[in-house]
Amino acid sequence: MTTVEETTPAVAPPRSADRPLRRELGVANAFSHTFLLLWAAMTVLPLAWMFLSSLKSNSEILADPWGLPGELRLDNWARAWTKAHIGQYFLNSAVVVAGSLTLTMLLGAAAAYVFARYEFRGRQVVYYLFVGGMMFPVFLALVPLFFVVRNAGLFGTWTGLILVYAAYSLPFTVFFLTAFFRTLPTSVAEAALIDGCGHFRLFFRVMLPMARPGLISVAIFNFLSHWNQFLLPQVLMQGDESKWMLAQGLNALAVNQGYAGDYAQLFAGLTIAVLPVLVVYVTFQRQIQAGLTAGQLK
């Protein structure tokens, strides 16, 4: 009776050529992580210093600018909100940004859907005219824009500012959402049309819910752009201070408090202005990433 001995296959030793590759990958990972840590520190530390300074007294800011506050002085925030009229400017900006963002997303999504789904003569020409608007900085059109808005009777009004915000945000919105709508499956739209759904209902009931990740992403980018806008309201909202935007109020506060020496109130106003941006980004950061990656996949 013969027995067959089972032999286990020999495991080949790791090739020496893999070691330099692993070493290079390790160096690259260490460099990228170090760079990201430095970038995070450069971003977070100024915000943390601003927030802590808003809770100090003026003497503490001048004597120990890098130290912690001796006590939490929330009255700095109250003075900035009422005495410096930051609360009024905050509400003004909220109204204008809400109107401009709604108008931008409605018109931009409708135009992008048409460019992505319908064939008609001159479609590419009109699309590139929209996209070409991204090449022109805002300050190049300030002088003609000033006269257009003034001649239209919209100078110094929220309506004029809302229309200008929407006009400058449409090129990026159309460009981003056109690419996103092209990635959506056509079978769902065809099935809805066969079932008797009209083009209007197809857009609002079917395509917009499917494009939700892209809509959220571009809406957040537009919100950040509108909220932080300074040049347009500075040119188009002159005169009545009760209609000023938050950026204009902060600029006036910085000038006035620079002479008065109330730096705690200035830091409090800056913190109030930054908080909505941080809250929106932290809340919707996953939606931003999902929208940006989904738009690249077919």
C-alpha positions as a printed NumPy array, in Angstrom:
array([[  0.   ,   0.   ,   0.   ],
       [  1.528,   3.215,  -1.119],
       [  0.876,   6.605,   0.362],
       [  1.134,   9.876,  -1.43 ],
       [  2.727,  12.59 ,   0.596],
       [  0.964,  15.931,   0.362],
       [  3.299,  18.722,  -0.406],
       [  2.459,  22.319,   0.33 ],
       [  3.425,  24.836,  -2.335],
       [  6.33 ,  26.975,  -1.397],
       [  5.536,  30.591,  -0.747],
       [  7.652,  32.871,  -2.828],
       [  9.529,  35.434,  -0.772],
       [  8.588,  39.034,  -1.363],
       [ 10.368,  40.52 ,  -4.271],
       [ 12.975,  43.047,  -3.45 ],
       [ 11.547,  45.334,  -6.131],
       [  8.407,  45.869,  -3.999],
       [ 10.342,  47.353,  -1.099],
       [ 11.355,  50.614,  -2.823],
       [  7.767,  51.026,  -4.034],
       [  6.39 ,  50.594,  -0.517],
       [  8.996,  52.997,   0.798],
       [  8.005,  55.621,  -1.796],
       [  4.329,  55.181,  -0.935],
       [  5.101,  55.601,   2.752],
       [  7.052,  58.798,   2.101],
       [  4.24 ,  60.146,  -0.091],
       [  1.612,  59.354,   2.573],
       [  3.69 ,  60.996,   5.296],
       [  4.203,  64.101,   3.16 ],
       [  0.489,  64.356,   2.269],
       [ -0.608,  63.891,   5.897],
       [  1.898,  66.493,   7.088],
       [  0.695,  68.95 ,   4.458],
       [ -2.959,  68.362,   5.416],
       [ -2.169,  68.87 ,   9.106],
       [ -0.389,  72.138,   8.355],
       [ -3.281,  73.277,   6.17 ],
       [ -5.791,  72.384,   8.888],
       [ -3.752,  74.302,  11.469],
       [ -3.539,  77.357,   9.194],
       [ -7.33 ,  77.255,   8.794],
       [ -8.479,  76.367,  12.313],
       [ -6.067,  78.396,  14.447],
       [ -7.069,  81.864,  13.102],
       [-10.748,  80.979,  13.567],
       [-10.124,  79.748,  17.107],
       [ -8.093,  82.88 ,  17.93 ],
       [-10.889,  85.092,  16.569],
       [-13.519,  83.251,  18.616],
       [-11.491,  83.427,  21.838],
       [-10.721,  87.113,  21.27 ],
       [-14.447,  87.817,  20.96 ],
       [-14.824,  86.605,  24.568],
       [-12.057,  88.8  ,  26.001],
       [-11.936,  92.367,  27.169],
       [ -9.985,  94.989,  25.253],
       [ -7.279,  95.044,  27.909],
       [ -6.843,  91.268,  27.678],
       [ -6.571,  91.422,  23.894],
       [ -3.834,  94.062,  24.077],
       [ -1.964,  92.566,  27.062],
       [ -2.134,  88.85 ,  26.142],
       [ -3.477,  88.377,  22.598],
       [ -2.669,  84.628,  22.517],
       [ -3.942,  83.767,  25.988],
       [ -7.287,  82.367,  27.067],
       [-10.004,  84.743,  28.278],
       [-10.208,  85.26 ,  32.018],
       [-14.002,  85.032,  31.83 ],
       [-16.548,  84.63 ,  29.075],
       [-17.715,  88.124,  28.151],
       [-20.808,  87.488,  26.055],
       [-21.696,  91.17 ,  26.304],
       [-19.23 ,  91.713,  23.443],
       [-21.586,  89.76 ,  21.2  ],
       [-24.605,  91.694,  22.489],
       [-22.891,  95.036,  21.782],
       [-21.917,  93.933,  18.287],
       [-25.445,  92.674,  17.575],
       [-27.242,  95.826,  18.772],
       [-24.859,  98.779,  19.037],
       [-22.922,  98.001,  15.845],
       [-26.162,  96.931,  14.073],
       [-24.681,  93.55 ,  13.125],
       [-28.064,  91.98 ,  13.812],
       [-29.77 ,  94.226,  11.248],
       [-27.061,  93.586,   8.666],
       [-27.252,  89.858,   9.387],
       [-30.993,  89.77 ,   8.674],
       [-30.535,  91.881,   5.531],
       [-27.944,  89.458,   4.193],
       [-30.149,  86.484,   5.063],
       [-33.071,  87.92 ,   3.071],
       [-30.953,  88.811,   0.026],
       [-29.061,  85.496,   0.024],
       [-32.294,  83.513,   0.364],
       [-33.836,  85.337,  -2.593],
       [-30.765,  85.179,  -4.819],
       [-30.08 ,  81.534,  -3.984],
       [-33.666,  80.516,  -4.771],
       [-33.611,  82.387,  -8.073],
       [-30.183,  81.045,  -9.014],
       [-31.047,  77.42 ,  -8.319],
       [-34.426,  77.578, -10.063],
       [-33.148,  79.222, -13.263],
       [-29.818,  77.382, -13.244],
       [-31.369,  73.939, -12.782],
       [-33.966,  74.573, -15.504],
       [-31.356,  75.802, -17.995],
       [-28.941,  72.98 , -17.174],
       [-31.681,  70.376, -17.613],
       [-32.562,  71.746, -21.052],
       [-28.917,  71.819, -22.152],
       [-28.346,  68.265, -20.925],
       [-31.543,  66.575, -22.179],
       [-32.869,  68.403, -25.24 ],
       [-31.439,  68.848, -28.717],
       [-32.159,  72.106, -30.533],
       [-30.398,  74.426, -32.922],
       [-27.871,  76.7  , -31.234],
       [-27.795,  74.671, -28.009],
       [-24.   ,  74.547, -27.817],
       [-23.679,  78.241, -28.629],
       [-26.036,  79.274, -25.833],
       [-24.386,  76.829, -23.429],
       [-20.908,  78.213, -24.092],
       [-22.221,  81.737, -23.7  ],
       [-23.36 ,  80.76 , -20.204],
       [-20.067,  79.043, -19.395],
       [-18.075,  81.956, -20.829],
       [-19.453,  84.125, -18.055],
       [-17.115,  82.376, -15.615],
       [-14.092,  83.898, -17.37 ],
       [-14.951,  87.508, -16.471],
       [-14.178,  88.728, -12.93 ],
       [-16.781,  90.84 , -11.194],
       [-14.689,  94.005, -11.042],
       [-14.391,  94.174, -14.858],
       [-18.133,  94.875, -15.166],
       [-18.618,  97.114, -12.143],
       [-18.843, 100.415, -14.063],
       [-21.382,  99.313, -16.716],
       [-23.23 ,  97.284, -14.078],
       [-23.534, 100.378, -11.906],
       [-25.178, 102.366, -14.713],
       [-27.449,  99.486, -15.764],
       [-28.746,  98.991, -12.239],
       [-29.167, 102.735, -11.675],
       [-30.999, 103.275, -14.982],
       [-33.297, 100.357, -14.172],
       [-34.303, 102.063, -10.922],
       [-32.852,  99.252,  -8.801],
       [-29.874, 101.07 ,  -7.319],
       [-29.752, 100.751,  -3.54 ],
       [-32.491,  98.081,  -3.475],
       [-32.441,  94.456,  -2.407],
       [-34.189,  93.462,  -5.632],
       [-31.338,  94.807,  -7.731],
       [-28.769,  93.055,  -5.572],
       [-30.674,  89.746,  -5.759],
       [-30.795,  89.932,  -9.56 ],
       [-27.075,  90.745,  -9.803],
       [-26.134,  87.918,  -7.425],
       [-28.214,  85.462,  -9.457],
       [-26.755,  86.666, -12.763],
       [-23.172,  86.182, -11.587],
       [-23.906,  82.745, -10.12 ],
       [-25.747,  81.314, -13.133],
       [-22.656,  80.44 , -15.255],
       [-21.133,  78.168, -12.608],
       [-24.533,  76.716, -11.694],
       [-25.395,  75.871, -15.307],
       [-21.941,  74.418, -15.95 ],
       [-22.003,  72.201, -12.869],
       [-25.611,  70.988, -13.149],
       [-25.437,  70.333, -16.9  ],
       [-22.686,  67.797, -16.303],
       [-24.685,  66.312, -13.433],
       [-27.963,  65.968, -15.372],
       [-26.091,  64.146, -18.141],
       [-25.13 ,  61.41 , -15.702],
       [-28.735,  60.648, -14.724],
       [-30.344,  57.615, -16.433],
       [-32.574,  58.412, -19.384],
       [-34.715,  55.312, -18.863],
       [-36.508,  56.875, -15.885],
       [-37.404,  60.014, -17.87 ],
       [-38.579,  57.926, -20.833],
       [-40.77 ,  55.779, -18.592],
       [-42.328,  58.872, -17.029],
       [-43.093,  60.331, -20.463],
       [-44.689,  57.072, -21.587],
       [-46.902,  57.107, -18.478],
       [-48.217,  60.505, -19.509],
       [-46.   ,  62.809, -17.467],
       [-45.502,  66.185, -19.122],
       [-42.145,  67.918, -19.465],
       [-42.935,  70.37 , -16.677],
       [-43.911,  67.658, -14.201],
       [-41.024,  65.476, -15.39 ],
       [-38.556,  68.182, -14.419],
       [-40.01 ,  68.99 , -10.992],
       [-41.294,  65.567,  -9.928],
       [-38.681,  63.22 , -11.373],
       [-35.423,  64.882, -12.429],
       [-34.967,  67.391,  -9.603],
       [-35.286,  64.73 ,  -6.84 ],
       [-32.79 ,  62.539,  -8.715],
       [-30.375,  65.463,  -8.977],
       [-30.56 ,  66.275,  -5.271],
       [-26.848,  65.616,  -4.471],
       [-25.713,  67.956,  -7.23 ],
       [-28.288,  70.593,  -6.302],
       [-27.177,  70.589,  -2.668],
       [-23.509,  70.864,  -3.622],
       [-23.91 ,  73.801,  -5.995],
       [-26.386,  75.497,  -3.636],
       [-23.818,  75.43 ,  -0.831],
       [-21.114,  76.882,  -3.084],
       [-23.495,  79.639,  -4.17 ],
       [-24.505,  80.319,  -0.568],
       [-20.883,  80.777,   0.469],
       [-20.261,  83.076,  -2.499],
       [-23.338,  85.227,  -1.86 ],
       [-22.851,  85.428,   1.898],
       [-19.201,  86.499,   1.615],
       [-19.805,  88.975,  -1.236],
       [-18.428,  92.427,  -0.487],
       [-17.648,  94.21 ,  -3.737],
       [-21.134,  94.123,  -5.29 ],
       [-23.054,  95.436,  -2.254],
       [-20.362,  98.033,  -1.647],
       [-20.992,  99.419,  -5.15 ],
       [-24.738,  98.835,  -5.533],
       [-26.006,  99.419,  -1.956],
       [-24.684, 102.873,  -1.175],
       [-26.634, 105.351,   0.897],
       [-29.201, 103.985,   3.355],
       [-27.242, 102.105,   6.056],
       [-30.35 , 100.222,   7.201],
       [-30.221,  98.209,   3.941],
       [-26.533,  97.35 ,   4.11 ],
       [-25.268,  93.792,   3.855],
       [-23.246,  92.083,   6.564],
       [-19.938,  92.56 ,   4.745],
       [-20.561,  96.309,   4.515],
       [-21.443,  96.465,   8.203],
       [-18.274,  94.597,   9.144],
       [-16.191,  96.933,   7.028],
       [-17.719,  99.967,   8.741],
       [-17.271,  98.316,  12.128],
       [-13.606,  97.617,  11.418],
       [-13.   , 101.247,  10.463],
       [-14.928, 102.693,  13.399],
       [-13.578, 100.316,  16.032],
       [-10.071, 100.814,  14.737],
       [-10.305, 104.389,  15.982],
       [-12.415, 103.647,  19.063],
       [-10.249, 100.741,  20.207],
       [-13.148,  98.353,  20.943],
       [-11.47 ,  95.305,  19.45 ],
       [-13.59 ,  92.86 ,  21.428],
       [-16.73 ,  94.116,  19.702],
       [-14.992,  93.843,  16.324],
       [-13.986,  90.215,  16.936],
       [-17.515,  89.434,  18.097],
       [-18.952,  90.861,  14.876],
       [-16.524,  88.823,  12.79 ],
       [-17.431,  85.655,  14.677],
       [-21.153,  86.25 ,  14.125],
       [-20.507,  86.651,  10.395],
       [-18.417,  83.466,  10.148],
       [-20.722,  81.188,  12.15 ],
       [-23.375,  80.617,   9.402],
       [-20.671,  79.614,   6.925],
       [-19.155,  77.105,   9.357],
       [-22.553,  75.677,  10.301],
       [-23.589,  75.188,   6.666],
       [-20.316,  73.562,   5.673],
       [-20.095,  71.25 ,   8.683],
       [-23.739,  70.219,   8.299],
       [-23.61 ,  69.493,   4.558],
       [-20.013,  68.404,   4.034],
       [-21.038,  64.839,   3.141],
       [-23.584,  66.098,   0.624],
       [-20.895,  68.262,  -0.966],
       [-18.571,  65.294,  -1.386],
       [-21.379,  63.073,  -2.663],
       [-22.471,  65.656,  -5.224],
       [-18.949,  66.278,  -6.501],
       [-18.168,  62.568,  -6.893],
       [-21.551,  61.628,  -8.328],
       [-21.203,  64.2  , -11.065],
       [-18.044,  62.454, -12.293],
       [-19.589,  58.997, -12.652],
       [-21.68 ,  57.688, -15.506]])
